[in-house]
Amino acid sequence: MQKSEPPMDLQQGYERVVEHMNSNDPQAFPVVLVFIDEAKKRLQIGVKKQAEVSLKEVSTQLQTFLNAIPFEVGEAEVQPDSKRSSSQEAQQPLGNRKIRPLQGGTRMSVRQGEATLGFVEEHPITNQRGILTVGHAALEIGNEVGQPNSWNLVGQTENNALYGIPPVDVARVSIKNGIESETYTIWEESTGSIPIRGTCMRPADFEEVMMYGSFSSTQAGQVSASYAAIELESGGKKYILQSVCFATYRSQNGDSGAPVMRIQDMYVCGIHGGSAVYKGDSFAWFTPMELIYRILPLE
């Protein structure tokens, strides 16, 4: 019986990494660091669970990361979508001023500026409700959050994974007693309340997704890179965000924190973070739910 050729030799993959590290382009270095870290993790999984994860599968995932390198940090100009100018404020849609109940896709106000409420979730045992949104807007634990403006306080930052190891740009905001909220729904000004059917694993390349931003409203696009890494600057510090997704939908300042839905079944696949420009082309980036609930589970 003839054996099929393996998709890629791991050693060859690491040789390509070394070539990047020895290149004269200093901006390639952080990309390589992220890639090596991700590749090592997957190799360790393959070694520890050889019965479930074959070397071929590990090699295939490594190839995915190699293909994603051109999208990653170094050559991309990253812009978080959580600050606004006065001219942008004048052009905002009326729907993002919706107040109660709290729902996904609506405007929220933080010390960093304006952002978007991802969605309201509920603990399955305690029934305690919280808001899932973007970490670079929610800032440190205890930071007060308003909706739709800063003088209508609805809660405060309870947990922010942006400050964890590794950093993940997502935060959970506790909701004050007496604040009306509606779990697992999105508000869209033209159609009203939209139910979220659930959360899903990381979307594949070319899957169609929809962002529900409080300033851009609904924006559709495709996943252009299911695994990528970016460098985000927030609060004067820089963070390397690993395993984010790139997509072609459009966004603007104030959309950070918006839910990103998989169009085919209306499952939430991520939380929108911002945009990155690579060689003149603009891409949106979001943190996949698969990563969010691994780093910031409902406890």
Steps between C-alpha positions, in 0.01 A plus 500: 500500500644836396547753780373852450752781524472702825374859454816657643801400708514682835875544470457677167249730667747597769770554238272755336454665839877525539521664159255768619701555816822539300343745256603863493144614570476566877120520478484128422639407841180535714308304236746215528480498880123465491523228238756295693293520818184379325687223314662371819164482675353289223807277485473438875135405462596255227767341718281472810193370323636293216189280505273796419719749315717366220818663376326562169237717670767694688688553175185626329439755777863610477452559128198719580716721719771524237242615246366761745836671559449780240195622693674519834661769712789709371378620164143571611382831643253407776216725610267411792143617443430660840564872449301756305538851358232770504438459125445126542267569792277711275466213248401228747181297441212569738467134591814495710337725759253229601499472880302217660507211516875450459559303179787413271595742223407813698718790597689503830716771650831443677785721618692409183217630279201334334476128425236236425335256737571145374211319664351427842577152632363313803675254731322161472508438878499839678289673230725804543514710184795680347606683185764355266691771314848605391789521747679812374185706561393351835845567653590398855280313747256737671483744208144636471303435184202703377232431241436674271701785656737546793241645741268199472712248691407134452796315651875470532780289358512167681773321306730607217700237315706765318720517810540123523765265363458462211301822444155460342303813407174420680341604829197419712297783659274432799150649480367711787191385688180637350639550147273332248679271255416235240733204463638367171334752271621775268326828430500615138319826426327387181378160624494532880601212728690208342549176699847350529469124441824418677877530476721308260858391445750704302364571150689369198656710226242646258205442735247782481461708817308807611607765752232686697675825597330783685643754253530302175182297555507168306809436288550174311824344378708185482768358729830570322730336759371270772835512684697824523679716756516875549670753722248716687590820685270587792561728796857567391588129495536255212343155497559213258157347437528145371249289310264782397300487176511742207189581293397725213201677660530876555510662843558839656587656834246405766440147364752332734325232705234428238380141456611326181249243378536206262238578237405141418356423844510826706750362751740747662852423380688793652531848651616778266820682597600744228662527160846446352645635176735273308662631180214742444220249561284531812391196702283473810619275781305321771568266791332159442261364766701178506790697650283724719332220692829317542663806660194660663251220581168551676598432861 
